[in-house]
Amino acid sequence: MAFYIVSEDITQMEVDAVVNAANSSLAGGGGVDGAIHRAAGPELDKACAEFGGCPTGDAVITWGFQMDAIYIIHTVGPIWNGGGNGEEGLLRSCYRKSMELAETHGCRSVAFPLISGGVYGYPKEAAVDIAVEELTAAGAKNERRDIYLTLTDREAFGIAKNKYAQYLEETGA
Ligand code: AR6
């Protein structure tokens, strides 16, 4: 399986698809969403507007426009609200729906940010655990696909490295 944890700016990744941590209006915003919209240029705003929004836990796909990536997959993570409001299921769904779109569009390489791990306030360790679990499971299904988890946050990067080392030890992968 090809799963990589990297500390790069996701907008600079040379991959078939970059995943965006969007909001339900798909109108752009701060964080990784703002960075992706700036890198892709104004055509991305128009393409996103055509969807008329996206529910939490779901994903849509657009071209990458001025980015190196061919596609941008926009997924809407849950806003952390104590954990008893379906947050975990919705966050797992973001990773799964994004991977489904990557597969149906023939993407061989996909880069993810830590969805809900910024302003949406998901506790960092839990957000990282879910990302590593979902992406290693997706990677195990298709040996030839490269999946990247990009973590610009040093703390999250360290947590993810430990979690992945634990996964490798448990599975003998
Ligand atoms: N490359 C990789 N990761 C990044 C980058 C980057 N260029 N920039 C930030 N991160 P956030 P959310 C990391 O807040 O919590 C937006 O306004 C960041 O360190 O971008 O899902 C949307 O419009 C953090 O670990 O996304 C929504 O309203 C992670 O990306 C809302 O924020 C996610 O942080 C979504 O919030």
Backbone and ligand atoms as CSV (ligand in chain L), in Angstrom:
chain,resi,resn,atom,element,x,y,z
A,1,MET,N,N,0.834,-1.201,0.000
A,1,MET,CA,C,0.000,0.000,0.000
A,1,MET,C,C,0.872,1.256,0.000
A,2,ALA,N,N,0.467,2.266,-0.740
A,2,ALA,CA,C,1.235,3.496,-0.769
A,2,ALA,C,C,0.476,4.598,-0.040
A,3,PHE,N,N,0.798,4.782,1.231
A,3,PHE,CA,C,0.190,5.838,2.047
A,3,PHE,C,C,1.335,6.667,2.611
A,4,TYR,N,N,1.258,7.986,2.437
A,4,TYR,CA,C,2.344,8.852,2.876
A,4,TYR,C,C,1.805,9.971,3.759
A,5,ILE,N,N,2.537,10.267,4.818
A,5,ILE,CA,C,2.200,11.412,5.664
A,5,ILE,C,C,3.261,12.469,5.362
A,6,VAL,N,N,2.842,13.613,4.869
A,6,VAL,CA,C,3.806,14.635,4.455
A,6,VAL,C,C,3.445,15.971,5.113
A,7,SER,N,N,4.427,16.874,5.173
A,7,SER,CA,C,4.151,18.164,5.819
A,7,SER,C,C,4.112,19.293,4.788
A,8,GLU,N,N,3.733,18.959,3.564
A,8,GLU,CA,C,3.736,19.969,2.501
A,8,GLU,C,C,2.429,20.753,2.406
A,9,ASP,N,N,2.537,21.923,1.801
A,9,ASP,CA,C,1.359,22.727,1.453
A,9,ASP,C,C,0.598,21.941,0.385
A,10,ILE,N,N,-0.663,21.644,0.646
A,10,ILE,CA,C,-1.425,20.783,-0.265
A,10,ILE,C,C,-1.565,21.398,-1.666
A,11,THR,N,N,-1.516,22.718,-1.752
A,11,THR,CA,C,-1.687,23.360,-3.066
A,11,THR,C,C,-0.487,23.101,-3.981
A,12,GLN,N,N,0.626,22.662,-3.385
A,12,GLN,CA,C,1.837,22.418,-4.180
A,12,GLN,C,C,1.993,20.952,-4.562
A,13,MET,N,N,1.054,20.115,-4.166
A,13,MET,CA,C,1.196,18.676,-4.405
A,13,MET,C,C,0.928,18.340,-5.876
A,14,GLU,N,N,1.814,17.535,-6.451
A,14,GLU,CA,C,1.618,17.108,-7.838
A,14,GLU,C,C,0.913,15.763,-7.825
A,15,VAL,N,N,-0.392,15.845,-7.735
A,15,VAL,CA,C,-1.229,14.644,-7.640
A,15,VAL,C,C,-2.415,14.794,-8.596
A,16,ASP,N,N,-3.094,13.696,-8.849
A,16,ASP,CA,C,-4.269,13.773,-9.723
A,16,ASP,C,C,-5.401,14.554,-9.053
A,17,ALA,N,N,-5.589,14.346,-7.752
A,17,ALA,CA,C,-6.667,15.053,-7.054
A,17,ALA,C,C,-6.218,15.548,-5.694
A,18,VAL,N,N,-6.618,16.773,-5.398
A,18,VAL,CA,C,-6.399,17.376,-4.079
A,18,VAL,C,C,-7.774,17.477,-3.424
A,19,VAL,N,N,-7.849,17.119,-2.157
A,19,VAL,CA,C,-9.131,17.225,-1.443
A,19,VAL,C,C,-9.133,18.536,-0.659
A,20,ASN,N,N,-10.274,19.218,-0.711
A,20,ASN,CA,C,-10.449,20.497,-0.019
A,20,ASN,C,C,-11.386,20.328,1.172
A,21,ALA,N,N,-11.009,20.922,2.308
A,21,ALA,CA,C,-11.901,20.950,3.485
A,21,ALA,C,C,-12.788,22.185,3.349
A,22,ALA,N,N,-13.918,21.997,2.680
A,22,ALA,CA,C,-14.789,23.116,2.309
A,22,ALA,C,C,-15.864,23.354,3.375
A,23,ASN,N,N,-16.766,24.295,3.097
A,23,ASN,CA,C,-17.958,24.468,3.940
A,23,ASN,C,C,-19.167,24.183,3.060
A,24,SER,N,N,-20.344,24.088,3.671
A,24,SER,CA,C,-21.505,23.583,2.934
A,24,SER,C,C,-22.000,24.531,1.842
A,25,SER,N,N,-21.535,25.783,1.856
A,25,SER,CA,C,-21.943,26.680,0.759
A,25,SER,C,C,-20.993,26.541,-0.435
A,26,LEU,N,N,-19.836,25.927,-0.242
A,26,LEU,CA,C,-18.785,25.785,-1.270
A,26,LEU,C,C,-18.328,27.134,-1.814
A,27,ALA,N,N,-18.496,28.170,-1.009
A,27,ALA,CA,C,-18.176,29.518,-1.492
A,27,ALA,C,C,-16.741,29.936,-1.157
A,28,GLY,N,N,-15.937,29.003,-0.687
A,28,GLY,CA,C,-14.580,29.355,-0.294
A,28,GLY,C,C,-14.583,29.844,1.144
A,29,GLY,N,N,-13.396,30.050,1.693
A,29,GLY,CA,C,-13.309,30.477,3.097
A,29,GLY,C,C,-11.861,30.663,3.473
A,30,GLY,N,N,-11.531,30.352,4.734
A,30,GLY,CA,C,-10.149,30.500,5.196
A,30,GLY,C,C,-9.424,29.170,5.118
A,31,GLY,N,N,-8.357,29.036,5.888
A,31,GLY,CA,C,-7.618,27.777,6.002
A,31,GLY,C,C,-7.232,27.183,4.663
A,32,VAL,N,N,-7.330,25.865,4.602
A,32,VAL,CA,C,-6.919,25.156,3.387
A,32,VAL,C,C,-7.863,25.500,2.219
A,33,ASP,N,N,-9.107,25.750,2.525
A,33,ASP,CA,C,-10.099,26.137,1.501
A,33,ASP,C,C,-9.666,27.436,0.804
A,34,GLY,N,N,-9.278,28.427,1.604
A,34,GLY,CA,C,-8.828,29.708,1.045
A,34,GLY,C,C,-7.587,29.507,0.188
A,35,ALA,N,N,-6.653,28.699,0.680
A,35,ALA,CA,C,-5.406,28.468,-0.059
A,35,ALA,C,C,-5.692,27.796,-1.403
A,36,ILE,N,N,-6.596,26.816,-1.403
A,36,ILE,CA,C,-6.931,26.105,-2.643
A,36,ILE,C,C,-7.655,27.042,-3.612
A,37,HIS,N,N,-8.588,27.838,-3.123
A,37,HIS,CA,C,-9.298,28.763,-4.019
A,37,HIS,C,C,-8.337,29.792,-4.619
A,38,ARG,N,N,-7.379,30.264,-3.837
A,38,ARG,CA,C,-6.399,31.231,-4.372
A,38,ARG,C,C,-5.529,30.565,-5.438
A,39,ALA,N,N,-5.111,29.319,-5.162
A,39,ALA,CA,C,-4.214,28.630,-6.100
A,39,ALA,C,C,-4.935,28.239,-7.391
A,40,ALA,N,N,-6.213,27.895,-7.292
A,40,ALA,CA,C,-6.955,27.425,-8.475
A,40,ALA,C,C,-7.471,28.585,-9.323
A,41,GLY,N,N,-7.667,29.747,-8.701
A,41,GLY,CA,C,-8.123,30.915,-9.453
A,41,GLY,C,C,-9.635,31.047,-9.491
A,42,PRO,N,N,-10.119,32.149,-10.076
A,42,PRO,CA,C,-11.543,32.486,-10.016
A,42,PRO,C,C,-12.493,31.504,-10.712
A,43,GLU,N,N,-11.964,30.726,-11.660
A,43,GLU,CA,C,-12.845,29.742,-12.319
A,43,GLU,C,C,-13.366,28.715,-11.326
A,44,LEU,N,N,-12.591,28.474,-10.278
A,44,LEU,CA,C,-13.040,27.507,-9.268
A,44,LEU,C,C,-14.289,28.031,-8.546
A,45,ASP,N,N,-14.326,29.321,-8.251
A,45,ASP,CA,C,-15.501,29.889,-7.568
A,45,ASP,C,C,-16.752,29.652,-8.412
A,46,LYS,N,N,-16.614,29.864,-9.713
A,46,LYS,CA,C,-17.771,29.676,-10.621
A,46,LYS,C,C,-18.194,28.215,-10.640
A,47,ALA,N,N,-17.234,27.324,-10.748
A,47,ALA,CA,C,-17.547,25.885,-10.797
A,47,ALA,C,C,-18.233,25.441,-9.514
A,48,CYS,N,N,-17.782,25.951,-8.380
A,48,CYS,CA,C,-18.370,25.566,-7.092
A,48,CYS,C,C,-19.796,26.101,-6.974
A,49,ALA,N,N,-20.009,27.319,-7.465
A,49,ALA,CA,C,-21.340,27.943,-7.352
A,49,ALA,C,C,-22.404,27.110,-8.054
A,50,GLU,N,N,-22.008,26.399,-9.106
A,50,GLU,CA,C,-22.979,25.597,-9.863
A,50,GLU,C,C,-23.597,24.458,-9.058
A,51,PHE,N,N,-22.914,24.026,-8.009
A,51,PHE,CA,C,-23.459,22.928,-7.201
A,51,PHE,C,C,-24.558,23.408,-6.253
A,52,GLY,N,N,-24.561,24.680,-5.914
A,52,GLY,CA,C,-25.548,25.190,-4.959
A,52,GLY,C,C,-25.363,24.617,-3.560
A,53,GLY,N,N,-24.135,24.248,-3.223
A,53,GLY,CA,C,-23.826,23.748,-1.878
A,53,GLY,C,C,-23.602,22.257,-1.840
A,54,CYS,N,N,-23.217,21.774,-0.659
A,54,CYS,CA,C,-22.907,20.348,-0.465
A,54,CYS,C,C,-23.189,20.025,1.001
A,55,PRO,N,N,-23.929,18.933,1.277
A,55,PRO,CA,C,-24.212,18.603,2.679
A,55,PRO,C,C,-22.963,18.142,3.442
A,56,THR,N,N,-22.976,18.312,4.725
A,56,THR,CA,C,-21.886,17.823,5.577
A,56,THR,C,C,-21.740,16.312,5.393
A,57,GLY,N,N,-20.501,15.857,5.269
A,57,GLY,CA,C,-20.236,14.423,5.100
A,57,GLY,C,C,-20.223,13.978,3.649
A,58,ASP,N,N,-20.548,14.879,2.755
A,58,ASP,CA,C,-20.604,14.542,1.329
A,58,ASP,C,C,-19.454,15.235,0.583
A,59,ALA,N,N,-19.340,14.974,-0.720
A,59,ALA,CA,C,-18.235,15.534,-1.501
A,59,ALA,C,C,-18.670,15.773,-2.941
A,60,VAL,N,N,-18.054,16.756,-3.574
A,60,VAL,CA,C,-18.271,17.021,-5.009
A,60,VAL,C,C,-16.891,17.219,-5.646
A,61,ILE,N,N,-16.854,17.123,-6.969
A,61,ILE,CA,C,-15.557,17.229,-7.666
A,61,ILE,C,C,-15.603,18.305,-8.747
A,62,THR,N,N,-14.497,19.046,-8.864
A,62,THR,CA,C,-14.352,20.035,-9.941
A,62,THR,C,C,-12.987,19.821,-10.596
A,63,TRP,N,N,-12.745,20.531,-11.678
A,63,TRP,CA,C,-11.402,20.579,-12.240
A,63,TRP,C,C,-10.476,21.307,-11.265
A,64,GLY,N,N,-9.180,21.155,-11.473
A,64,GLY,CA,C,-8.198,21.831,-10.623
A,64,GLY,C,C,-7.836,23.226,-11.117
A,65,PHE,N,N,-8.300,23.579,-12.310
A,65,PHE,CA,C,-8.030,24.885,-12.915
A,65,PHE,C,C,-6.540,25.231,-12.838
A,66,GLN,N,N,-6.164,26.312,-12.155
A,66,GLN,CA,C,-4.740,26.726,-12.211
A,66,GLN,C,C,-3.807,25.917,-11.297
A,67,MET,N,N,-4.342,24.920,-10.627
A,67,MET,CA,C,-3.469,24.089,-9.783
A,67,MET,C,C,-2.843,22.976,-10.626
A,68,ASP,N,N,-1.778,22.375,-10.118
A,68,ASP,CA,C,-1.174,21.238,-10.814
A,68,ASP,C,C,-2.116,20.042,-10.813
A,69,ALA,N,N,-2.896,19.904,-9.764
A,69,ALA,CA,C,-3.829,18.774,-9.665
A,69,ALA,C,C,-4.874,18.854,-10.790
A,70,ILE,N,N,-5.255,17.695,-11.316
A,70,ILE,CA,C,-6.284,17.669,-12.367
A,70,ILE,C,C,-7.647,18.005,-11.759
A,71,TYR,N,N,-7.904,17.425,-10.593
A,71,TYR,CA,C,-9.209,17.606,-9.929
A,71,TYR,C,C,-9.037,18.166,-8.517
A,72,ILE,N,N,-10.111,18.817,-8.073
A,72,ILE,CA,C,-10.243,19.180,-6.652
A,72,ILE,C,C,-11.533,18.521,-6.163
A,73,ILE,N,N,-11.428,17.782,-5.090
A,73,ILE,CA,C,-12.594,17.155,-4.471
A,73,ILE,C,C,-12.920,17.980,-3.238
A,74,HIS,N,N,-14.128,18.508,-3.182
A,74,HIS,CA,C,-14.529,19.391,-2.081
A,74,HIS,C,C,-15.405,18.589,-1.135
A,75,THR,N,N,-14.957,18.454,0.096
A,75,THR,CA,C,-15.767,17.719,1.061
A,75,THR,C,C,-16.031,18.608,2.264
A,76,VAL,N,N,-17.183,18.376,2.894
A,76,VAL,CA,C,-17.598,19.248,3.991
A,76,VAL,C,C,-17.548,18.468,5.298
A,77,GLY,N,N,-16.552,18.778,6.110
A,77,GLY,CA,C,-16.393,18.111,7.394
A,77,GLY,C,C,-17.406,18.622,8.407
A,78,PRO,N,N,-17.620,17.838,9.476
A,78,PRO,CA,C,-18.527,18.289,10.535
A,78,PRO,C,C,-17.868,19.349,11.413
A,79,ILE,N,N,-18.678,20.262,11.920
A,79,ILE,CA,C,-18.205,21.208,12.939
A,79,ILE,C,C,-18.305,20.457,14.266
A,80,TRP,N,N,-17.204,20.422,15.026
A,80,TRP,CA,C,-17.206,19.694,16.306
A,80,TRP,C,C,-18.193,20.348,17.270
A,81,ASN,N,N,-19.081,19.509,17.808
A,81,ASN,CA,C,-20.083,20.049,18.721
A,81,ASN,C,C,-20.257,19.086,19.899
A,82,GLY,N,N,-19.126,18.661,20.454
A,82,GLY,CA,C,-19.163,17.803,21.637
A,82,GLY,C,C,-19.021,16.325,21.347
A,83,GLY,N,N,-19.237,15.899,20.115
A,83,GLY,CA,C,-19.027,14.498,19.754
A,83,GLY,C,C,-20.297,13.651,19.740
A,84,GLY,N,N,-21.385,14.189,20.277
A,84,GLY,CA,C,-22.621,13.397,20.333
A,84,GLY,C,C,-23.594,13.740,19.211
A,85,ASN,N,N,-23.082,14.377,18.185
A,85,ASN,CA,C,-23.960,14.819,17.095
A,85,ASN,C,C,-23.579,14.200,15.750
A,86,GLY,N,N,-23.101,12.974,15.828
A,86,GLY,CA,C,-22.774,12.257,14.590
A,86,GLY,C,C,-21.489,12.701,13.937
A,87,GLU,N,N,-20.652,13.436,14.672
A,87,GLU,CA,C,-19.434,13.984,14.065
A,87,GLU,C,C,-18.526,12.897,13.486
A,88,GLU,N,N,-18.327,11.810,14.240
A,88,GLU,CA,C,-17.383,10.789,13.765
A,88,GLU,C,C,-17.850,10.168,12.450
A,89,GLY,N,N,-19.129,9.796,12.390
A,89,GLY,CA,C,-19.657,9.185,11.165
A,89,GLY,C,C,-19.562,10.136,9.977
A,90,LEU,N,N,-19.829,11.404,10.235
A,90,LEU,CA,C,-19.769,12.396,9.154
A,90,LEU,C,C,-18.332,12.591,8.680
A,91,LEU,N,N,-17.388,12.598,9.630
A,91,LEU,CA,C,-15.988,12.779,9.236
A,91,LEU,C,C,-15.493,11.564,8.438
A,92,ARG,N,N,-15.836,10.362,8.888
A,92,ARG,CA,C,-15.445,9.157,8.121
A,92,ARG,C,C,-16.052,9.198,6.716
A,93,SER,N,N,-17.295,9.646,6.650
A,93,SER,CA,C,-17.982,9.746,5.360
A,93,SER,C,C,-17.244,10.691,4.400
A,94,CYS,N,N,-16.683,11.780,4.920
A,94,CYS,CA,C,-15.914,12.713,4.071
A,94,CYS,C,C,-14.770,11.988,3.366
A,95,TYR,N,N,-14.013,11.183,4.125
A,95,TYR,CA,C,-12.887,10.462,3.524
A,95,TYR,C,C,-13.384,9.431,2.510
A,96,ARG,N,N,-14.453,8.730,2.866
A,96,ARG,CA,C,-14.955,7.670,1.963
A,96,ARG,C,C,-15.548,8.249,0.683
A,97,LYS,N,N,-16.382,9.279,0.815
A,97,LYS,CA,C,-17.000,9.885,-0.374
A,97,LYS,C,C,-15.925,10.504,-1.287
A,98,SER,N,N,-14.920,11.080,-0.679
A,98,SER,CA,C,-13.832,11.679,-1.476
A,98,SER,C,C,-13.082,10.592,-2.231
A,99,MET,N,N,-12.797,9.474,-1.561
A,99,MET,CA,C,-12.097,8.372,-2.238
A,99,MET,C,C,-12.964,7.772,-3.345
A,100,GLU,N,N,-14.276,7.703,-3.116
A,100,GLU,CA,C,-15.179,7.183,-4.169
A,100,GLU,C,C,-15.090,8.056,-5.418
A,101,LEU,N,N,-15.124,9.379,-5.218
A,101,LEU,CA,C,-15.026,10.286,-6.374
A,101,LEU,C,C,-13.666,10.148,-7.060
A,102,ALA,N,N,-12.613,10.009,-6.269
A,102,ALA,CA,C,-11.274,9.839,-6.854
A,102,ALA,C,C,-11.246,8.576,-7.718
A,103,GLU,N,N,-11.865,7.514,-7.214
A,103,GLU,CA,C,-11.879,6.246,-7.958
A,103,GLU,C,C,-12.681,6.366,-9.244
A,104,THR,N,N,-13.885,6.946,-9.156
A,104,THR,CA,C,-14.727,7.017,-10.357
A,104,THR,C,C,-14.110,7.943,-11.412
A,105,HIS,N,N,-13.198,8.823,-11.000
A,105,HIS,CA,C,-12.531,9.707,-11.966
A,105,HIS,C,C,-11.121,9.213,-12.329
A,106,GLY,N,N,-10.819,7.995,-11.926
A,106,GLY,CA,C,-9.553,7.368,-12.358
A,106,GLY,C,C,-8.302,7.982,-11.760
A,107,CYS,N,N,-8.418,8.600,-10.594
A,107,CYS,CA,C,-7.241,9.248,-9.991
A,107,CYS,C,C,-6.310,8.207,-9.386
A,108,ARG,N,N,-5.040,8.292,-9.730
A,108,ARG,CA,C,-4.043,7.358,-9.175
A,108,ARG,C,C,-3.368,7.929,-7.939
A,109,SER,N,N,-3.454,9.245,-7.758
A,109,SER,CA,C,-2.833,9.858,-6.573
A,109,SER,C,C,-3.765,10.929,-6.016
A,110,VAL,N,N,-3.920,10.922,-4.704
A,110,VAL,CA,C,-4.858,11.835,-4.031
A,110,VAL,C,C,-4.201,12.390,-2.766
A,111,ALA,N,N,-4.334,13.697,-2.541
A,111,ALA,CA,C,-3.795,14.311,-1.320
A,111,ALA,C,C,-4.935,14.878,-0.480
A,112,PHE,N,N,-4.932,14.544,0.792
A,112,PHE,CA,C,-5.961,15.011,1.737
A,112,PHE,C,C,-5.366,15.972,2.761
A,113,PRO,N,N,-6.132,16.963,3.190
A,113,PRO,CA,C,-5.761,17.730,4.384
A,113,PRO,C,C,-6.421,17.050,5.586
A,114,LEU,N,N,-6.187,17.583,6.778
A,114,LEU,CA,C,-6.844,17.044,7.976
A,114,LEU,C,C,-8.231,17.687,8.073
A,115,ILE,N,N,-9.207,16.997,7.504
A,115,ILE,CA,C,-10.562,17.542,7.427
A,115,ILE,C,C,-11.110,17.792,8.843
A,116,SER,N,N,-11.733,18.943,9.035
A,116,SER,CA,C,-12.303,19.391,10.324
A,116,SER,C,C,-11.252,19.643,11.402
A,117,GLY,N,N,-9.974,19.532,11.038
A,117,GLY,CA,C,-8.903,19.640,12.032
A,117,GLY,C,C,-8.462,21.066,12.313
A,118,GLY,N,N,-9.074,22.041,11.673
A,118,GLY,CA,C,-8.719,23.445,11.890
A,118,GLY,C,C,-9.860,24.189,12.563
A,119,VAL,N,N,-10.447,25.147,11.850
A,119,VAL,CA,C,-11.493,25.976,12.475
A,119,VAL,C,C,-12.745,25.178,12.846
A,120,TYR,N,N,-12.968,24.042,12.234
A,120,TYR,CA,C,-14.141,23.241,12.609
A,120,TYR,C,C,-13.952,22.508,13.941
A,121,GLY,N,N,-12.739,22.570,14.488
A,121,GLY,CA,C,-12.514,22.242,15.895
A,121,GLY,C,C,-12.571,20.791,16.313
A,122,TYR,N,N,-12.453,19.857,15.371
A,122,TYR,CA,C,-12.457,18.431,15.761
A,122,TYR,C,C,-11.210,18.178,16.608
A,123,PRO,N,N,-11.305,17.500,17.750
A,123,PRO,CA,C,-10.101,17.261,18.552
A,123,PRO,C,C,-9.012,16.605,17.697
A,124,LYS,N,N,-7.819,17.184,17.786
A,124,LYS,CA,C,-6.761,16.836,16.835
A,124,LYS,C,C,-6.435,15.344,16.780
A,125,GLU,N,N,-6.260,14.749,17.963
A,125,GLU,CA,C,-5.856,13.347,17.980
A,125,GLU,C,C,-6.930,12.464,17.337
A,126,ALA,N,N,-8.181,12.745,17.660
A,126,ALA,CA,C,-9.285,11.944,17.096
A,126,ALA,C,C,-9.393,12.172,15.588
A,127,ALA,N,N,-9.206,13.408,15.153
A,127,ALA,CA,C,-9.284,13.711,13.713
A,127,ALA,C,C,-8.181,12.987,12.956
A,128,VAL,N,N,-6.973,12.962,13.558
A,128,VAL,CA,C,-5.840,12.286,12.919
A,128,VAL,C,C,-6.082,10.776,12.887
A,129,ASP,N,N,-6.578,10.216,13.992
A,129,ASP,CA,C,-6.848,8.765,14.046
A,129,ASP,C,C,-7.804,8.366,12.926
A,130,ILE,N,N,-8.863,9.145,12.769
A,130,ILE,CA,C,-9.860,8.825,11.741
A,130,ILE,C,C,-9.232,8.943,10.342
A,131,ALA,N,N,-8.465,9.999,10.115
A,131,ALA,CA,C,-7.835,10.182,8.799
A,131,ALA,C,C,-6.930,8.990,8.478
A,132,VAL,N,N,-6.082,8.598,9.432
A,132,VAL,CA,C,-5.139,7.502,9.175
A,132,VAL,C,C,-5.910,6.188,8.990
A,133,GLU,N,N,-6.923,5.947,9.814
A,133,GLU,CA,C,-7.704,4.710,9.679
A,133,GLU,C,C,-8.384,4.624,8.314
A,134,GLU,N,N,-9.062,5.700,7.943
A,134,GLU,CA,C,-9.809,5.687,6.679
A,134,GLU,C,C,-8.881,5.586,5.471
A,135,LEU,N,N,-7.775,6.308,5.515
A,135,LEU,CA,C,-6.907,6.340,4.334
A,135,LEU,C,C,-6.053,5.078,4.209
A,136,THR,N,N,-5.667,4.474,5.322
A,136,THR,CA,C,-4.944,3.195,5.210
A,136,THR,C,C,-5.911,2.115,4.714
A,137,ALA,N,N,-7.164,2.172,5.149
A,137,ALA,CA,C,-8.157,1.190,4.669
A,137,ALA,C,C,-8.377,1.374,3.164
A,138,ALA,N,N,-8.470,2.611,2.722
A,138,ALA,CA,C,-8.656,2.879,1.286
A,138,ALA,C,C,-7.430,2.432,0.502
A,139,GLY,N,N,-6.250,2.681,1.049
A,139,GLY,CA,C,-5.012,2.312,0.372
A,139,GLY,C,C,-4.856,0.800,0.263
A,140,ALA,N,N,-5.309,0.100,1.293
A,140,ALA,CA,C,-5.160,-1.358,1.292
A,140,ALA,C,C,-6.010,-2.007,0.198
A,141,LYS,N,N,-7.053,-1.310,-0.250
A,141,LYS,CA,C,-7.934,-1.855,-1.292
A,141,LYS,C,C,-7.316,-1.766,-2.677
A,142,ASN,N,N,-6.379,-0.846,-2.864
A,142,ASN,CA,C,-5.794,-0.655,-4.190
A,142,ASN,C,C,-4.313,-0.325,-4.058
A,143,GLU,N,N,-3.495,-1.326,-4.308
A,143,GLU,CA,C,-2.046,-1.209,-4.123
A,143,GLU,C,C,-1.409,-0.135,-5.004
A,144,ARG,N,N,-2.016,0.137,-6.128
A,144,ARG,CA,C,-1.346,1.030,-7.078
A,144,ARG,C,C,-1.711,2.509,-6.900
A,145,ARG,N,N,-2.510,2.783,-5.898
A,145,ARG,CA,C,-2.918,4.174,-5.699
A,145,ARG,C,C,-2.038,4.834,-4.624
A,146,ASP,N,N,-1.626,6.072,-4.856
A,146,ASP,CA,C,-0.849,6.803,-3.852
A,146,ASP,C,C,-1.773,7.747,-3.091
A,147,ILE,N,N,-1.792,7.609,-1.785
A,147,ILE,CA,C,-2.638,8.467,-0.956
A,147,ILE,C,C,-1.742,9.244,0.007
A,148,TYR,N,N,-1.911,10.555,0.004
A,148,TYR,CA,C,-1.102,11.434,0.862
A,148,TYR,C,C,-1.991,12.106,1.895
A,149,LEU,N,N,-1.524,12.139,3.138
A,149,LEU,CA,C,-2.169,12.959,4.166
A,149,LEU,C,C,-1.206,14.110,4.419
A,150,THR,N,N,-1.621,15.327,4.065
A,150,THR,CA,C,-0.729,16.480,4.215
A,150,THR,C,C,-1.056,17.186,5.522
A,151,LEU,N,N,-0.042,17.320,6.373
A,151,LEU,CA,C,-0.254,17.911,7.695
A,151,LEU,C,C,0.754,19.028,7.914
A,152,THR,N,N,0.304,20.256,7.790
A,152,THR,CA,C,1.191,21.400,7.990
A,152,THR,C,C,1.341,21.713,9.485
A,153,ASP,N,N,0.438,21.160,10.277
A,153,ASP,CA,C,0.439,21.338,11.734
A,153,ASP,C,C,1.413,20.308,12.340
A,154,ARG,N,N,2.470,20.782,13.009
A,154,ARG,CA,C,3.526,19.888,13.523
A,154,ARG,C,C,3.003,18.853,14.506
A,155,GLU,N,N,2.069,19.299,15.363
A,155,GLU,CA,C,1.533,18.380,16.373
A,155,GLU,C,C,0.765,17.247,15.686
A,156,ALA,N,N,-0.079,17.621,14.728
A,156,ALA,CA,C,-0.867,16.622,14.000
A,156,ALA,C,C,0.052,15.673,13.233
A,157,PHE,N,N,1.143,16.220,12.683
A,157,PHE,CA,C,2.107,15.404,11.932
A,157,PHE,C,C,2.701,14.323,12.835
A,158,GLY,N,N,3.095,14.713,14.043
A,158,GLY,CA,C,3.671,13.759,14.995
A,158,GLY,C,C,2.660,12.694,15.400
A,159,ILE,N,N,1.432,13.095,15.661
A,159,ILE,CA,C,0.382,12.140,16.062
A,159,ILE,C,C,0.157,11.140,14.921
A,160,ALA,N,N,0.119,11.642,13.705
A,160,ALA,CA,C,-0.157,10.775,12.545
A,160,ALA,C,C,0.965,9.763,12.325
A,161,LYS,N,N,2.204,10.210,12.476
A,161,LYS,CA,C,3.351,9.295,12.307
A,161,LYS,C,C,3.257,8.147,13.315
A,162,ASN,N,N,2.925,8.477,14.571
A,162,ASN,CA,C,2.802,7.439,15.613
A,162,ASN,C,C,1.655,6.487,15.306
A,163,LYS,N,N,0.543,7.053,14.886
A,163,LYS,CA,C,-0.631,6.235,14.586
A,163,LYS,C,C,-0.335,5.265,13.429
A,164,TYR,N,N,0.368,5.763,12.422
A,164,TYR,CA,C,0.673,4.927,11.261
A,164,TYR,C,C,1.691,3.839,11.636
A,165,ALA,N,N,2.660,4.188,12.479
A,165,ALA,CA,C,3.638,3.192,12.930
A,165,ALA,C,C,2.916,2.067,13.679
A,166,GLN,N,N,1.928,2.449,14.478
A,166,GLN,CA,C,1.122,1.470,15.228
A,166,GLN,C,C,0.339,0.571,14.270
A,167,TYR,N,N,-0.214,1.184,13.222
A,167,TYR,CA,C,-0.963,0.425,12.199
A,167,TYR,C,C,-0.034,-0.598,11.531
A,168,LEU,N,N,1.185,-0.159,11.179
A,168,LEU,CA,C,2.133,-1.057,10.493
A,168,LEU,C,C,2.518,-2.223,11.404
A,169,GLU,N,N,2.680,-1.921,12.685
A,169,GLU,CA,C,3.047,-2.956,13.637
A,169,GLU,C,C,1.911,-3.966,13.792
A,170,GLU,N,N,0.697,-3.462,13.896
A,170,GLU,CA,C,-0.471,-4.342,14.101
A,170,GLU,C,C,-0.774,-5.211,12.890
A,171,THR,N,N,-0.614,-4.636,11.708
A,171,THR,CA,C,-0.997,-5.365,10.498
A,171,THR,C,C,0.172,-6.101,9.868
A,172,GLY,N,N,1.390,-5.745,10.274
A,172,GLY,CA,C,2.576,-6.345,9.642
A,172,GLY,C,C,2.697,-5.918,8.194
A,173,ALA,N,N,2.086,-4.779,7.850
A,173,ALA,CA,C,2.075,-4.312,6.455
A,173,ALA,C,C,3.447,-3.774,6.050
L,1,AR6,N1,N,-2.013,22.596,3.091
L,1,AR6,C1,C,-2.279,21.567,3.931
L,1,AR6,N2,N,-2.971,21.705,5.083
L,1,AR6,C2,C,-3.389,22.961,5.412
L,1,AR6,C3,C,-3.155,24.097,4.595
L,1,AR6,C4,C,-2.431,23.870,3.376
L,1,AR6,N3,N,-2.167,24.867,2.536
L,1,AR6,N4,N,-3.719,25.179,5.187
L,1,AR6,C5,C,-4.285,24.753,6.334
L,1,AR6,N5,N,-4.081,23.424,6.477
L,1,AR6,P1,P,-9.220,24.156,8.060
L,1,AR6,P2,P,-11.726,22.685,8.682
L,1,AR6,C6,C,-4.529,22.525,7.559
L,1,AR6,O1,O,-9.523,25.162,9.109
L,1,AR6,O2,O,-11.338,22.567,10.114
L,1,AR6,C7,C,-12.633,27.074,5.973
L,1,AR6,O3,O,-12.868,28.425,6.213
L,1,AR6,C8,C,-4.818,23.121,8.912
L,1,AR6,O4,O,-3.613,23.256,9.673
L,1,AR6,O5,O,-8.727,24.644,6.753
L,1,AR6,O6,O,-12.292,21.492,7.971
L,1,AR6,C9,C,-13.757,26.412,5.180
L,1,AR6,O7,O,-14.369,27.293,4.267
L,1,AR6,C10,C,-5.746,22.077,9.528
L,1,AR6,O8,O,-4.970,21.030,10.143
L,1,AR6,O9,O,-10.512,23.199,7.738
L,1,AR6,C11,C,-14.705,25.986,6.264
L,1,AR6,O10,O,-15.575,27.046,6.636
L,1,AR6,C12,C,-6.471,21.490,8.326
L,1,AR6,O11,O,-5.795,21.999,7.166
L,1,AR6,C13,C,-13.798,25.635,7.400
L,1,AR6,O12,O,-12.592,26.375,7.205
L,1,AR6,C14,C,-7.947,21.858,8.215
L,1,AR6,O13,O,-8.151,23.161,8.705
L,1,AR6,C15,C,-13.442,24.161,7.411
L,1,AR6,O14,O,-12.756,23.877,8.598
